[in-house]
Amino acid sequence: MSGDTPDESAVWDALRTVIDPEVGENLADLGLVYRVACAPGRVEIDLTMTSPACPMAGSIAGEAEQAVRDACPEAREVRVAVVFEPPWTPERMSEAARKRFGW
């Protein structure tokens, strides 16, 4: 890995610090992160919301971008796209999150 390529595990750790305010769980454990791609100086993230009607989508995406920028200063470009295909389902949640929700 090049010295200016952000570490993918650091990106995932950063995304775990961003909490969906509606359900109080982090983006990674909720299964809202569909893709993380790291390249020299750049990170691209595709994430979704639990509902296409989520009024907080822009705010959550902005928090995710800032968390990654803070964790990965070598990422001169951070792109976060909110996508809705495939639709999110609870099966995407981590086992730990499902247990916390009692599922």
N, C-alpha and C positions, 0 to 999 in steps of 0.2 A: 504494500500500500504506500502511495506517495505521501510525503509529509504534509501536503496541503489537502489531502483527501480526508474529509471528516470520518470519524469512526462510527459505523452504523450502530454499535451498541450504545454509544454516547447519545445518539439521536433518540433511540428507544427509551433510554433512561430519562432524557429530557421530556419526552412525550408522556412518560408516567407521572410527571409533576403537574400536568395540565388536567384539571378536574372538570368533568361535565357538571355544570351547576344544577342541572335538573335532577340528576340521580346521585351525585356525590361520589362518583367513581372516576378513575383516570382513563384517558383515551385509549391507552394500550390494552388495559385489562377489559375494557368494555368491548374491545374488538372493533373500534372505530377507525383504526389505522389500517388501510388496505395496502399501502406500498410505501417503502422507504428506499430511495436510491441515492447513493453517495458517489460523487465524482470529484475530481480535483476542484477545490474551491466551491463546490455546489452540493446542495441537498434538495431533493424533490420528495414531497410527501403527498400522498393521496389519502384523504380521510373522509369519513362520512359522518352523518348524524343518526341518532336513533329514529328520527322522523324527518322527512323532507320539509316539513313545516316548521322545523326548529328555528325560533327567532334568534337564537344565540349563535348560529353557525358562523357568522363573520367574526364575532368576538372570540369564539373558541379557536378558529383558524388563526387569528392574530396572536392569541396567547401561545399556540403551538409554535408559530414562527419565531416569536420572541424567545421562547424557552430553548429552541434549537440554536438560535443565534448566540444566546448566552453560554450554552454548553459547548458549542463548536465554533470558536472564533475564526477558525480557518475557513469556514463556510462563508465566502463573500456573497454568495447568492443562496437564498433559501426560498423555495417556492412551495406553498401549501395550497393544494386544490381540494375543494369540497366536491365530492362526487356522490352520486346516489345509485350507481349500478356497480355491482349487484346491491339490491336493497339490504340494509342491515337487519339481522335477526339475532335474538338472544343466543343462538348457538355459536355465534362468533366470540362471545365472552370467554375469558380465561376460566379455567376450572375454579380458581380461587374467587373470582368475581361471582360466578354462579353460586358458590357456597355462601358468600356474603349476602346474596339476595335470597338464599334459601331455595335455589332451583336445582 
